[in-house]
């Protein structure tokens, strides 16, 4: 099957789920999907409609959080190896892993599918700024609402509270301005890293020498460099170089300008984290080689 055929199949599938003609490029206004309609009957989306959509999905994440907590407490914690950190032996810590992983799968899956489809279609530079994308719109609602739910239900340290608030603010600017283009796709594709990081953090202090723990960290590191360093840097440069020329007129100028330095600072931070992760990968693989060379009674 050719890449074009795959793109057509993915488009048809997502378009059916979302209830639109084209999941990746639509002439309809934002907020008009059968899966999550906002402001029914109106010709223009309103802030209240966006807020209501976010509230509905946030409540859904909350219910999933509660279910994950109950399942973890009754079925998972009894057989899960205990962590050397007492705070990780709670149903709230373990239960958070499942909605977080689901969020990563859904959001990054939709974003990567959009990037793949646009690549196959050969979108020109201006299209990623002006095209409306119901698939990315749905991904954005899932992402922002999860960040809100994490603030409400998660026990977060101050740095993560600030991190989530920045995500919510940037997500709101992009979602409200209907900027469902390359920038949104690149940012949300980075959620791929969370799929592997969540498992690694769950098992790090339970079975640090288990092959799955090592594999999850290596896969996290690979995804980090692919999606956050390579793709993220490209997305930042693309926005900084072209947003003044191609940005939709409906986007408030100061908001468009503000996004540029935020992206640059975020990209610098990603490179800093990437270097730290590279050093950890190197040490982790060296320790693994030593453990393989010498017999050990530790679990495998």
C-alpha positions in Angstrom: 0.0 0.0 0.0 1.4 3.4 -1.0 1.8 6.3 1.3 -1.0 8.1 -0.6 -3.4 5.2 -0.1 -2.5 5.1 3.6 -3.2 8.8 3.9 -6.5 8.5 2.2 -7.5 5.6 4.4 -6.5 7.5 7.6 -8.4 10.6 6.4 -11.6 8.6 5.7 -11.4 6.8 9.0 -10.9 10.0 11.1 -13.4 12.0 9.1 -16.1 9.4 9.8 -15.3 9.4 13.5 -15.2 13.2 13.7 -18.2 13.7 11.5 -16.5 16.0 8.9 -15.8 15.8 5.2 -12.0 16.1 5.6 -10.3 15.5 8.9 -7.1 17.3 7.8 -8.3 20.3 5.8 -11.8 21.8 6.2 -13.5 24.9 5.0 -15.9 24.7 7.9 -15.4 26.8 11.0 -13.6 25.4 14.0 -15.8 23.6 16.6 -18.1 21.9 14.1 -17.6 18.2 14.5 -20.2 15.5 15.2 -18.0 14.0 17.9 -17.8 17.2 20.0 -20.1 19.9 18.7 -19.9 23.4 20.1 -22.3 26.3 19.6 -24.8 24.3 17.5 -26.7 26.4 15.0 -24.3 29.3 15.1 -22.1 30.4 12.2 -19.2 31.4 14.3 -17.6 29.7 17.3 -17.7 31.5 20.6 -15.4 31.5 23.6 -18.2 29.9 25.7 -18.5 27.1 23.1 -14.8 26.3 23.4 -15.0 26.4 27.2 -17.9 24.1 27.3 -16.1 21.6 25.0 -13.1 21.7 27.3 -15.3 21.3 30.4 -17.0 18.2 28.9 -13.7 16.5 28.0 -12.1 17.5 31.3 -14.9 15.8 33.2 -14.3 12.7 31.0 -10.6 12.7 32.0 -11.7 13.0 35.7 -14.0 10.0 35.4 -11.2 8.0 33.7 -8.9 9.1 36.5 -11.3 7.8 39.1 -11.7 4.5 37.3 -7.9 4.1 37.0 -7.5 4.8 40.7 -10.0 2.2 41.6 -8.6 -0.4 39.3 -5.1 0.3 40.4 -6.0 0.0 44.1 -8.0 -3.3 43.7 -6.2 -5.2 40.9 -2.8 -3.7 40.1 -1.1 -2.6 43.4 -1.4 -6.1 45.0 0.9 -7.7 42.3 3.0 -4.7 41.3 6.5 -4.8 42.8 6.8 -2.2 45.6 8.7 1.0 45.0 11.6 2.0 47.1 9.9 5.4 47.3 6.9 5.2 49.6 4.9 7.9 47.8 4.9 5.8 44.6 3.1 2.9 46.4 -0.3 4.6 46.2 -3.2 4.1 43.9 -3.2 7.7 42.9 0.4 7.5 41.6 -0.1 4.2 39.8 -3.5 5.1 38.5 -2.3 8.4 36.9 -0.1 6.3 34.5 -3.0 5.0 32.5 -4.9 8.2 31.6 -1.5 9.9 31.0 -0.5 7.2 28.6 -3.9 7.2 26.8 -3.5 11.0 26.4 -0.1 10.6 24.9 -1.4 7.9 22.4 -4.4 9.9 21.3 -2.9 13.3 21.0 0.4 12.3 19.4 -1.4 9.8 17.2 -3.7 12.5 15.8 -0.8 14.9 15.4 1.5 12.5 13.7 -1.2 11.4 11.3 -1.8 15.0 10.3 1.9 15.6 9.7 2.1 12.4 7.6 -1.0 13.4 5.6 0.3 16.9 5.0 3.7 15.5 3.9 2.0 13.2 1.4 -0.2 16.0 0.1 2.8 18.2 -0.4 1.4 21.2 1.6 3.1 24.5 0.7 4.6 26.6 3.5 1.6 28.9 3.9 -1.0 26.1 4.2 0.1 24.9 7.7 -0.7 28.4 9.0 -4.1 28.9 7.4 -5.5 25.4 7.1 -8.2 24.3 9.5 -7.8 20.7 10.8 -10.7 19.1 12.7 -8.3 16.2 13.7 -5.8 18.6 15.3 -8.7 20.5 16.8 -9.8 17.4 18.6 -6.3 16.6 19.6 -6.0 20.1 21.0 -9.1 19.7 23.1 -7.9 16.4 24.5 -4.5 17.9 25.3 -5.7 21.1 27.0 -8.5 19.3 29.0 -6.0 16.7 30.2 -3.7 19.4 31.5 -6.6 21.0 33.3 -7.6 17.7 34.8 -4.0 17.0 35.9 -4.0 20.4 37.8 -7.3 19.5 39.4 -6.7 15.9 40.3 -3.0 15.4 40.3 -0.6 16.2 43.2 1.8 18.3 41.3 4.9 20.2 42.5 5.2 23.9 41.8 7.3 23.5 38.7 4.8 21.2 37.1 1.9 23.5 38.0 3.8 26.3 36.1 4.5 23.9 33.3 0.8 23.0 33.0 -0.4 26.6 33.2 1.9 27.5 30.3 0.7 24.6 28.3 -2.9 25.6 28.9 -2.3 29.2 28.0 -0.4 28.4 24.8 -3.0 25.7 23.9 -5.9 28.2 24.4 -4.2 30.8 22.2 -3.7 28.2 19.4 -7.2 26.6 19.8 -9.2 29.8 20.1 -7.5 31.3 17.1 -8.1 28.1 15.2 -4.4 27.7 14.4 -4.7 24.0 13.6 -1.6 23.9 11.4 2.0 22.7 11.5 2.8 24.4 14.9 0.0 22.6 16.7 0.9 19.3 15.1 4.6 19.6 16.0 3.8 20.5 19.6 1.3 17.7 20.1 3.4 15.1 18.3 5.9 15.6 21.1 3.5 13.8 23.5 4.8 10.6 22.0 7.6 10.7 24.6 5.1 10.4 27.4 3.9 7.0 26.3 7.3 5.4 27.2 8.2 7.9 30.0 5.1 7.0 32.0 6.0 3.3 32.1 9.7 4.1 32.9 8.7 6.3 35.8 6.3 3.7 37.1 9.0 0.9 37.1 12.1 2.9 37.8 12.1 2.4 41.5 10.4 -1.0 41.3 12.5 -3.0 38.9 15.3 -0.7 37.7 17.3 -3.6 36.1 14.4 -5.2 34.3 14.7 -5.3 30.5 11.4 -3.5 30.0 12.5 -0.6 32.2 15.7 -0.2 30.2 13.8 -0.5 26.9 11.2 2.1 27.9 13.9 4.6 28.8 15.8 4.0 25.5 12.5 4.3 23.5 11.7 7.5 25.4 15.1 8.9 24.6 14.7 8.0 20.9 11.3 9.7 20.7 12.6 12.7 22.6 15.3 13.3 20.0 13.0 12.6 17.0 10.0 14.6 18.1 11.3 17.2 20.6 14.8 17.9 19.3 14.6 17.3 15.5 10.9 17.9 14.8 10.5 20.5 17.6 13.4 22.6 16.4 12.1 22.5 12.8 8.7 23.6 14.0 10.1 26.5 15.9 12.3 27.6 13.0 9.4 27.3 10.6 7.1 29.4 12.8 9.7 32.1 13.5 10.7 32.4 9.8 7.2 32.4 8.2 4.5 33.4 10.7 4.7 37.2 9.8 4.1 36.4 6.2 1.6 33.6 6.3 -0.3 33.8 9.6 -4.0 34.1 9.3 -5.4 37.7 9.7 -7.8 36.4 12.4 -4.9 35.8 14.8 -4.3 38.8 17.1 -0.9 40.2 16.2 0.5 40.4 19.8 -0.4 36.8 20.4 1.3 35.7 17.2 4.4 37.6 18.2 4.4 36.3 21.7 4.4 32.7 20.6 7.7 33.1 18.8 10.0 33.8 21.8 8.1 31.2 23.9 8.9 28.6 21.2 12.5 29.6 21.1 12.9 29.4 24.8 11.1 26.0 24.9 13.4 24.7 22.2 16.5 25.8 24.1 15.1 24.0 27.1 14.5 20.9 25.1 18.1 20.9 23.9 19.3 21.2 27.5 17.1 18.3 28.6 18.2 16.3 25.5 21.9 16.6 26.5 21.1 15.4 30.0 19.1 12.5 28.6 21.9 11.6 26.3 24.3 11.3 29.2 21.8 9.1 31.1 21.4 6.8 28.1 25.2 6.5 27.9 25.5 5.6 31.6 22.5 3.3 31.5 23.8 1.3 28.6 27.3 1.1 30.1 25.8 -0.2 33.4 23.7 -2.7 31.4 26.8 -3.9 29.6 28.6 -4.5 32.9 25.6 -6.3 34.4 25.5 -8.5 31.3 29.1 -9.4 31.5 29.0 -10.4 35.2 26.5 -12.9 36.6 23.8 -11.3 38.8 21.0 -12.5 41.0 18.9 -9.4 40.3 15.6 -9.9 38.6 15.6 -9.7 34.8 
